Amino acid sequence: MAVAEQQENPLLEGLRLRRTPDPCALVIFGASGDLTKRKLFPALYSLALRHLLPERFGIIGVARTEESDDDFREAMKAAVQEFGRDAFQQETWDWLAERTRYVATDFADEGGQQRLVGALNELDEKQGTSGNRVYYLAVPPSAIATLIHEIGEHRSTDGWTRLIVEKPFGRDLASAQELNAELQQSFEEREVFRIDHYLGKETVQNLLALRFANGIFEPIWNRQFVDHVQITVAESIGIEGRAAFYEQAGAIRDIFQNHLLQLVALTAMEPPIDFTAESVRNEKVKVLRAMHTPGPKHVVRGQYGQGFIEGEEVPGYRDEPGVARDSMTETFVAAKLFVDNWRWADTPFYVRAGKRLARRETTIAIEFKRAPHPPFEESAEGELQPNVLVVHIQPDEGVSLEFAAKVPGQGLTLRTVHMDFLYGGAFRTGIPEAYERLILDCLLGDTTLFTRSDEVEEQWSLVDAIVAFWKRDRPAFPNYEAGTWGPAAADELMRRDGRSWRRH
Ligand code: BG6
């Protein structure tokens, strides 16, 4: 929905941004890739439509493919039309297109770097971008270290330089440490923006609002009242032609190491003293440090076989193009995690993430302990369920609270009912895409919603420990059918504790 069409809504007041970014040039490495088409340009367009980009702004797409400026602009226009969330307006596009250029180079050779430096200097002159630079590294992990090095060598001495590094940041602790060391050679931590796009999602940020802007949740947000937490990152899609990447990553590196652990950290963290980047990230790091490695019995991995998604037959993972026929890459992971601190000791966090599951759903469910003494036990019909607070990250963005209510009638029959807050209904506005928020925050120099170096290293320590014990055995893959909720062992993980995964 275009901004102009939105109804005025008093609840939106105060949500408009006050700061405008400095003039700057945004260089996108990996400009011919999928991310640039599906996410980055549509996000830039939505920001332009809302006048959130600086007037003195320029974009330079960089990739190896030979292409003219015009061809690149045409491709990006088509991408905005196909993937953008806003109705296409020629005037907004013209504004963006006028500021967009393309440079064909792989940047590894001196000639390529000079071409880019030349294009940037030209932008400074024509658009007044003042030597300020954001470099967006939307390239495969193997290309990142060289780029960081080269950008560091050629960084402009006028204006500021910032670097956005796409995930995955390394593939284990050692490689992440190497990348961090390379970054630290030429950049300050405040100049580095490690992306985890989950942090840019409105509903993920709302978790912080829910916890820290309301007095009623915090007193019960701990081991005394919470029985356990369940976090689900379920996707119904498969690997979408990304076999080369996914075969190396698997669910543990693709989702668990970043998105899932971020959701755990935000759910478990202590209230920060303020909302500055350091305060928020300090608290998240403390959670990651407090997590001990789960034993092998507490981690389940799976790989999907052939099955049905929404009535359509889909191939098993090993039959996806580009995947080895005997691949041992996991497309599902579930774990029982513990945060060893005063707030959470002995409270399990059950987490799961997977591809080709029954439905797309990301939720955080806080299940509270049962009422200590239900006085109507004898006469009540229907089972008394525990209270659950569910944060729906996506789809159906919102929050719901489940509690027992009396069914109208003579007897005392109880049923679980839901009290729902739905974003769409309450704010009557489209939810911004995560990339809009994150690009804008980077242009504003705010690192709060980006992963800090020590944070990413803590995440990898946990993953390394899990991957190490996975090396010892070979599960019989595939072990779940596409379109189901994962392997039986994931249900067993909960059943052993007398609990079960939520199904909706
Ligand atoms: C990416 C993963 O980080 O997140 C993908 O690489 C995954 O495999 C995607 O599909 C999910 O993002 P979202 O925003 O659709 O939940």
Boltz pocket constraint, residues with backbone or C-beta under 6 A from the ligand:
constraints:
  - pocket:
      binder: B
      contacts: [[A, 235], [A, 238], [A, 254]]
      max_distance: 6.0
